[in-house]
Amino acid sequence: MSSVSTEPSARPAWLDRLGHHWRTKRAALPTLAAVVIFIGMIIYGEAVYGRILQYNTISNLFVNNAHLIIIAVGMTFVILMGGIDLSVGAVIAFSSVAGVMLVNAGWNPWLVMVLMVAMGAGFGALSGALIQYSRVQPFIATLATMFLARGLASMLSTESERLPADSAVRLVHYNIKLIDGPRVNDLVVTPGVIIAALVVAAAVFTLHRTRFGRTIYAIGGSEQSALLMGLRVARTKIMAYVISGGLAGLAAVVYTSRLGAAQNITGIGWELDAIAATVIGGTLLTGGAGYVLGSVVGALVLGLMIVLITRDGSIPPEATTIITGGILLIFVLLQRAVVGRKRE
């Protein structure tokens, strides 16, 4: 008489593979959620308001948010390390005002645009040095840099400084028609949008295909472990803030070209928009996990939200910050759930 085995049967191999895949890809859940929300907003806008999925709306979404995409990319580098950069909005103001004043003083516009990026990188280097060598917390260091940049911008000018109509800086906002649609429904890009796309591509390559990028992720995972592995933590941290500041200077070029003017109050609150875009895109505030493309989606979510509020007409503009805060809270809670499960 044969005995019946009471041992539990082994789990199927496909189930083990599925569990392993879920554990390794779980950090991408917030980014996936951002993509789902973005698609949902498009579907909702098209169903309720119409004219969302058309060339001119798509063009305006990218053209009007090119500067936000650029600073969100820079913010991604910093937050991936577990840091923060509160100075980007003020750096944009200073670089913009200084750049326009130099152009009006007769400087070569192409040289001025390079100097605007260099100015931003200089502020980033200052923040990085304070954090790395003076051991100042990133929040305090970049807050101090923010006040410095904003104060210098106000010392330069408290009035609107306008670019000459024929300035080469304005070429960054030159419309390039890709598709000639009916009436004004054209698919258009500008050099500013192309610059933003190149920045995103370079950032993706840097973070995922270079040692510098892998060090960024390692510092965010555990700075102490990164030091024990012999990674160049100090240089990497400073360079990350230089990148963030330099991209803020580049965003100043793109935005100034589109606006045609500069003011010392430009960029107020933009650092919070960049942080929100980065977090909504799935980058963990604790560092170590996140994607540049997610930050791009986060920036587009914020931009599309403004489009929908404008189309609605009944929602006051002040509600934008409330809605942004609500979305940000949802994603922070989602991140906590993901991180909590990962620790378990």
C-alpha positions in Angstrom: 0.0 0.0 0.0 1.7 3.2 -1.2 2.0 6.1 1.2 0.8 9.6 0.2 3.4 12.3 0.5 2.5 15.1 3.0 5.3 17.4 1.9 4.2 20.7 0.3 4.6 20.8 -3.4 7.2 23.1 -4.8 6.1 26.4 -6.3 6.0 26.7 -10.0 9.2 28.2 -11.6 7.1 30.8 -13.4 5.7 32.1 -10.1 9.2 32.5 -8.7 10.3 34.4 -11.8 7.3 36.6 -11.5 8.0 37.4 -7.9 11.6 38.2 -8.6 10.6 40.5 -11.5 8.2 42.3 -9.2 10.7 42.8 -6.5 13.3 44.2 -9.0 10.9 46.5 -10.8 8.9 47.7 -7.8 10.8 50.9 -7.6 9.5 51.9 -11.0 5.9 51.8 -9.8 5.7 55.6 -9.0 7.0 56.3 -12.5 4.4 54.0 -14.0 1.7 55.7 -12.0 2.8 59.1 -13.4 2.5 57.8 -16.9 -0.9 56.4 -16.2 -2.0 59.7 -14.6 -0.7 61.6 -17.6 -2.5 59.4 -20.1 -5.7 59.6 -17.9 -5.5 63.5 -18.0 -5.2 63.4 -21.8 -8.2 61.2 -22.1 -10.2 63.2 -19.6 -9.3 66.5 -21.3 -10.2 65.2 -24.7 -13.5 63.8 -23.5 -14.6 66.9 -21.5 -13.0 69.9 -23.2 -11.8 68.5 -26.6 -8.9 69.8 -28.7 -6.3 68.2 -26.4 -5.0 65.7 -28.9 -4.1 68.2 -31.6 -0.9 69.5 -32.9 -1.0 73.0 -31.4 -1.8 71.8 -27.9 1.0 69.3 -28.0 3.4 71.9 -29.3 2.5 74.4 -26.7 2.8 71.8 -23.9 6.4 71.2 -24.8 7.3 74.7 -25.8 5.9 76.3 -22.6 7.4 73.7 -20.3 10.9 73.2 -21.9 12.5 75.3 -19.1 10.8 73.2 -16.5 11.9 69.9 -18.1 15.5 71.2 -18.1 15.5 72.1 -14.4 13.7 68.9 -13.5 16.5 66.9 -15.1 19.0 68.8 -13.0 16.9 68.3 -9.9 16.8 64.5 -10.6 20.6 64.3 -10.3 20.5 66.0 -6.9 17.5 64.1 -5.5 18.9 60.8 -6.6 21.8 61.4 -4.2 19.3 62.2 -1.4 19.9 65.9 -1.7 17.8 68.9 -2.7 18.4 72.2 -4.6 16.2 75.1 -3.6 18.3 77.7 -5.6 17.3 76.9 -9.2 14.5 79.5 -9.4 16.7 82.3 -8.1 19.6 81.2 -10.2 17.4 81.5 -13.3 16.4 85.0 -12.2 20.0 86.1 -11.8 21.3 84.5 -15.0 18.4 85.9 -17.0 18.7 89.5 -15.7 22.5 89.5 -16.0 22.3 87.9 -19.5 19.9 90.5 -20.8 21.8 93.4 -19.3 25.0 92.1 -20.9 23.3 91.8 -24.3 22.0 95.3 -24.0 25.5 96.5 -23.1 26.7 95.2 -26.5 28.2 91.8 -25.6 28.0 89.0 -28.1 24.7 87.2 -27.6 26.2 83.8 -28.2 28.9 84.4 -25.6 26.2 85.7 -23.2 24.2 82.5 -23.5 27.3 80.5 -22.6 28.0 82.8 -19.7 24.4 82.4 -18.4 25.0 78.6 -18.2 28.4 79.2 -16.5 26.8 81.5 -14.0 24.3 78.8 -13.0 27.1 76.3 -12.8 29.0 78.6 -10.5 26.1 78.8 -8.1 25.8 75.0 -8.2 29.5 74.7 -7.4 29.1 77.0 -4.4 26.2 74.9 -3.1 28.1 71.6 -3.7 31.2 73.0 -1.9 29.2 74.1 1.1 27.5 70.7 1.3 30.7 68.6 0.8 33.4 70.5 2.5 31.6 72.7 5.1 29.1 69.8 5.9 26.1 72.1 5.6 22.8 70.4 5.1 21.7 70.5 1.4 18.5 72.3 2.4 20.3 75.1 4.2 23.2 75.4 1.7 20.9 75.7 -1.3 18.5 78.0 0.7 21.5 80.3 1.3 22.5 80.1 -2.4 18.9 80.9 -3.3 18.9 84.1 -1.2 22.3 85.1 -2.6 21.2 84.6 -6.2 17.8 86.4 -5.7 19.5 89.3 -3.9 22.1 89.7 -6.6 19.4 89.7 -9.3 17.5 92.4 -7.4 20.8 94.5 -7.0 21.2 94.3 -10.8 17.7 95.5 -11.6 14.3 95.7 -10.1 12.7 96.5 -13.4 11.9 94.4 -16.5 15.0 94.2 -18.8 14.0 93.6 -22.4 15.9 91.9 -25.1 16.5 93.8 -28.4 14.0 92.6 -31.1 16.9 91.4 -33.3 18.9 89.7 -30.6 20.3 86.2 -31.4 19.0 85.1 -28.0 15.5 85.2 -29.4 16.4 82.6 -31.9 16.1 79.9 -29.2 12.4 80.5 -29.4 12.2 80.5 -33.2 9.3 78.3 -34.4 10.2 75.4 -36.6 7.1 74.0 -38.3 7.1 70.2 -38.6 3.6 69.6 -39.7 1.4 72.3 -41.4 -2.0 71.6 -40.1 -5.4 73.2 -40.9 -5.7 76.8 -39.8 -3.4 77.3 -36.8 -3.2 73.7 -35.8 0.5 73.2 -36.6 3.0 70.9 -35.0 5.8 73.3 -34.0 9.0 72.9 -32.1 11.6 75.5 -31.1 15.3 75.2 -30.5 14.4 75.4 -26.8 12.5 72.2 -27.1 15.3 70.6 -29.0 17.7 71.7 -26.3 15.5 70.1 -23.6 15.3 66.9 -25.6 19.1 66.8 -25.9 19.5 67.5 -22.2 17.2 64.6 -21.4 19.0 62.2 -23.7 22.4 63.2 -22.3 21.1 62.8 -18.7 19.7 59.3 -19.5 23.0 58.2 -21.0 25.0 59.7 -18.1 23.0 58.2 -15.3 22.7 54.7 -16.8 25.8 54.2 -19.0 28.6 56.0 -17.1 30.5 55.5 -13.8 29.5 58.9 -12.7 25.8 58.0 -13.0 26.3 54.7 -11.2 28.0 56.6 -8.4 25.0 59.0 -8.2 22.7 56.0 -7.5 25.2 54.5 -5.1 25.5 57.7 -3.0 21.7 57.8 -2.9 21.5 54.2 -1.8 24.2 54.6 1.0 26.9 57.3 1.0 28.9 55.3 3.5 28.8 52.2 1.4 29.8 54.3 -1.6 32.9 55.6 0.3 33.8 52.0 1.4 33.7 50.9 -2.3 36.2 53.6 -3.1 33.9 55.7 -5.2 34.6 59.4 -5.8 31.8 60.6 -3.6 33.1 64.2 -3.0 33.7 65.0 -6.7 30.4 63.4 -7.7 28.3 65.3 -5.2 29.8 68.6 -6.2 29.4 67.8 -9.9 25.7 66.9 -9.4 25.1 70.4 -8.0 27.1 72.0 -10.8 24.9 70.1 -13.3 21.8 71.3 -11.5 23.0 74.9 -11.4 24.3 74.8 -15.0 20.9 73.4 -16.3 19.2 76.2 -14.3 21.3 78.7 -16.3 20.4 76.9 -19.5 16.7 77.0 -18.5 17.2 80.8 -18.1 18.4 81.0 -21.7 15.4 79.1 -23.0 12.9 81.0 -20.8 14.4 84.4 -21.5 14.3 83.8 -25.2 10.6 82.8 -25.0 9.6 85.8 -22.8 11.9 88.3 -24.5 12.6 89.9 -21.1 14.1 89.3 -17.7 13.0 90.2 -14.2 14.4 89.8 -10.7 11.2 88.0 -9.7 11.4 85.4 -12.4 11.5 81.8 -11.2 9.8 82.3 -7.8 8.5 78.9 -6.8 10.1 77.1 -9.8 12.3 75.1 -7.5 9.2 73.6 -5.9 7.8 72.8 -9.4 11.0 71.1 -10.3 10.9 69.0 -7.1 7.3 68.2 -7.6 7.9 67.1 -11.2 10.9 64.9 -10.1 8.9 63.3 -7.3 5.8 62.8 -9.4 8.0 61.2 -11.9 9.0 58.5 -9.4 12.4 59.7 -8.0 12.6 58.8 -4.3 13.2 61.7 -2.0 15.4 59.4 0.0 17.6 58.9 -3.1 18.9 55.8 -4.9 16.0 55.2 -7.2 14.4 57.2 -10.0 14.4 58.0 -13.7 15.1 61.1 -15.8 12.2 60.2 -18.1 10.0 60.0 -15.1 10.9 63.6 -14.3 10.0 64.6 -17.8 6.6 62.9 -17.4 6.2 64.7 -14.1 6.9 68.1 -15.7 4.4 67.3 -18.5 1.8 66.4 -15.9 2.1 69.8 -14.2 2.0 71.5 -17.6 -1.1 69.6 -18.8 -2.8 70.3 -15.5 -2.5 74.1 -16.2 -3.9 73.5 -19.7 -6.9 71.7 -18.3 -7.5 74.3 -15.6 -7.3 77.0 -18.2 -9.7 75.1 -20.5 -12.2 74.6 -17.6 -12.4 78.3 -16.7 -14.3 77.7 -13.5 -11.3 76.6 -11.5 -9.4 79.6 -10.0 -5.7 79.7 -10.9 -4.8 79.6 -7.2 -6.2 76.0 -7.2 -3.2 74.9 -9.2 -1.0 74.8 -6.2 -3.6 72.9 -4.2 -4.0 70.3 -6.9 -0.2 70.1 -7.3 0.2 69.6 -3.6 -2.5 66.8 -3.6 -0.8 65.0 -6.5 2.6 65.3 -4.8 1.2 64.0 -1.5 -0.2 61.0 -3.3 3.1 60.2 -4.9 5.0 60.6 -1.6 2.7 58.2 0.1 3.1 55.8 -2.9 6.9 56.1 -2.5 6.7 55.3 1.2 4.6 52.2 0.5 7.2 51.1 -2.1 10.2 51.8 0.2 8.4 50.1 3.1 7.8 46.9 1.2 11.3 46.9 -0.1 12.7 47.1 3.4 10.5 44.2 4.5 
